[in-house]
Amino acid sequence: MTTKELVEQIRKKQSFLCIGLDTNLDKIPSHLLDGPDPIFAFNKAIIEATQHLAVAYKPNVAFYEAYGLEGWQALQKTIEYLNKNYPEIYTIADAKRGDIGNTSARYAKTFFSDLSFDSVTVAPYMGEDSVVPFLEFENKHTILLALTSNRGAFDFQTQIVNGSALYKKVIQTSQTWKNHRNLMYVVGATKAEYFKEIREIAPNNFLLVPGIGAQGGNLQEVCKYGLNENVGLLINSSRSIIYASAEANFADAAAKKAGELQQQMASILEKHEF
Ligand SMILES: O=c1ccn([C@@H]2O[C@H](COP(=O)(O)O)[C@@H](O)[C@H]2O)c(=O)[nH]1
């Protein structure tokens, strides 16, 4: 999906919500465990109940890999279901990959060509040649970890290296790489005070913002400086939506939570020209 198509969806739905599909068999309603494919059954029910409120879904690949072949098949069924039934929805494989060039090329093939995700998260630590194989895919986005939502972000990402914070170097240097227009960046909602500076160095890129909900980030604070002329934000929430209830009404409860966030987004967009 192109950035333009994503922006059109945001305008249409008045939403920049991304729902994280971090599906854990220990947390889903127990009645689903009796069926043949509980992970996919859960995802399908969540997607059906919330697809009118969200512009994107983000399965975190770790939650699928943890169940071996069965988990990988559930991931495959989930992305196929999304692409077939809701092609207007933007999809993110939260895989946090990146390796030497020829290996990155295999990761890129897996997530972009085989699974047909619109985007994949990539760790920038190994540098340009580890990221460019992802950037070479047309109409696909590579979402680089810049300033993450966790406490450990302060261990390296905010450290000053040659006069500049490392996360800023990641953003600035990556803007010089081949096909850099295909870049987005991960910036945690828990780091709202950094968005002003980040928008100065990445005014046009979309930012994927995890950390609203279970991690306590604040939507208004993120939007204050994070919004750009294309909206430029995909706000992710996973646990607070998908595990709003562990009872038979779990999909309705998820829709209610997602609806609350979408309403807040719609009123933010009402005051924002884009
Ligand atoms: O900096 C980051 C990067 C990725 N994540 C991922 O986003 C979701 C957040 O889930 P919640 O349940 O809404 O906290 C999860 O998949 C993380 O691995 C992140 O939180 N922070």
The ligand as an SDF file (V2000), in Angstrom:
LIG
                    3D

 21 22  0  0  0  0  0  0  0  0999 V2000
    9.2020    0.4720   21.0650 O   0  0  0  0  0  0  0  0  0  0  0  0
    8.4080   -0.4650   20.9110 C   0  0  0  0  0  0  0  0  0  0  0  0
    8.4160   -1.2540   19.7840 C   0  0  0  0  0  0  0  0  0  0  0  0
    7.4790   -2.2430   19.6720 C   0  0  0  0  0  0  0  0  0  0  0  0
    6.5610   -2.4550   20.6350 N   0  0  0  0  0  0  0  0  0  0  0  0
    5.5520   -3.5110   20.4110 C   0  0  0  0  0  0  0  0  0  0  0  0
    4.2600   -2.9030   20.3230 O   0  0  0  0  0  0  0  0  0  0  0  0
    3.2950   -3.6870   21.0090 C   0  0  0  0  0  0  0  0  0  0  0  0
    2.7640   -2.9120   22.2000 C   0  0  0  0  0  0  0  0  0  0  0  0
    1.8140   -3.6850   22.9050 O   0  0  0  0  0  0  0  0  0  0  0  0
    0.8940   -3.1150   24.1030 P   0  0  0  0  0  0  0  0  0  0  0  0
    0.1680   -4.3070   24.5800 O   0  0  0  0  0  0  0  0  0  0  0  0
   -0.0110   -2.0790   23.5200 O   0  0  0  0  0  0  0  0  0  0  0  0
    1.8350   -2.5620   25.1100 O   0  0  0  0  0  0  0  0  0  0  0  0
    4.0190   -4.9790   21.3890 C   0  0  0  0  0  0  0  0  0  0  0  0
    3.8830   -5.8820   20.3140 O   0  0  0  0  0  0  0  0  0  0  0  0
    5.4500   -4.5490   21.5040 C   0  0  0  0  0  0  0  0  0  0  0  0
    6.3640   -5.6000   21.2880 O   0  0  0  0  0  0  0  0  0  0  0  0
    6.5660   -1.6720   21.7510 C   0  0  0  0  0  0  0  0  0  0  0  0
    5.7450   -1.8210   22.6630 O   0  0  0  0  0  0  0  0  0  0  0  0
    7.4860   -0.6960   21.8590 N   0  0  0  0  0  0  0  0  0  0  0  0
  1  2  2  0
  2  3  1  0
  2 21  1  0
  3  4  2  0
  4  5  1  0
  5  6  1  0
  5 19  1  0
  6  7  1  0
  6 17  1  0
  7  8  1  0
  8  9  1  0
  8 15  1  0
  9 10  1  0
 10 11  1  0
 11 12  2  0
 11 13  1  0
 11 14  1  0
 15 16  1  0
 15 17  1  0
 17 18  1  0
 19 20  2  0
 19 21  1  0
M  END
$$$$
